[in-house]
């Protein structure tokens, strides 16, 4: 099992970069105030998006790529949605980080 986990570690960037936006969209849909499982989803997403699990740079690269694509199509409604995903990531999911990491993430917004 250790060997499999070690081999999978190297694949994390390849797996997570395309999945970041999809996971953030799912979290956003499942965490509306009327959902009774909201807290559970947020806690699980916080674990997934912890900097030790998912490099924040991968998240910002994914969001930036999507935003650039939407702006290129002049799709302002979708662009605002992507900015909301960025805000949710920074405000709700990126927790328990040191000041340097937080400042680095604010800079990347």
N, C-alpha and C positions, 0 to 999 in steps of 0.2 A: 504493500500500500504506500509506503514511503517513496519508493521509486516512482510510482505512478504520479503521486502528488508533486514530486520534484520535476518530473517531465512536464506536467501540466502547468507548473509555475511559469515556465518559459513561454507558454502559449497564452498567458493571461492578456497581454496587450492585443493579440490578434483576436481573441474572443470578446473582450470587453469593449473595445473601441466601437464596433458596430452595434453592440447591445446597449450602450449607455443611454442613448436617447429613448429607445423602446422601453427600457426599464423605468426611466424617469417619467415617461408618459403614462405608463401603467400605474406607477405610484401616485401620480397626480390624479388620475381617474378614481383610484381606490381610496383616496384620503379626503374626500369631501366631508364636511362636518356631519352630515347625516348618516355616514357609514359607521356601524358599530365596531368594525374591525380596524378603524383608522389608526389607532395607536399601535396595534400589532404590525401593520404594514410599514408605518414610519420607523419603528424600532428595527425591523428586519432590513429596511433600506439603509438605515444608518450603519448597520453592521456591514452591509455590502459595499457601501460607498466610503467606508473608513479608509483613510489614506494608506493604511497598511494592506488593504485588500485591493482597492482600485485607485490607481494613481490619479490624483486630481487633474493632472495634465491631460490624461486620456479623456476625461469627462469634458474639459474645456475644449479640447480639439474636436470632439464629436459635436458639441453644441455650436462651436464656431463654424464648422463645415456646413452644418444644417442651416445656420443663420445666413451664411454667405450665399448658399444656394437659393434660399427664399428671397433674399434681397435682390439677387440677380433676376428673379422672376417678378419682382415688384409685388410680392405677396405679403402685404403689410399685416394682414390678420394672422397668418401663420408665423410671421416674424415676431409678433407680440407674444404668441404662444411659446415660442422658443425662449424669449426673454423671461417669461414666467417660469419655465423649467429651470433656467439659470438661477433665478431668485429662490425657487424652492430648494434646489441643490445647496445653495450657499446658506440659506436661512434655517432649513429644517434637517437636512441630511448630513451636512458636514459638521459634525460635533466632535467634542473631545480632541481638538487639535491645538497645538501650541500657537503662540502669537505670530511667529514667523510664517507658519503654514497658512494661517488665516489671512495675513497681509498679502501673501503671495497669491492666494485665491481672489482676494478683492482686486488686486492688480489685474488679474486675468479676466475679470468680468468686463 
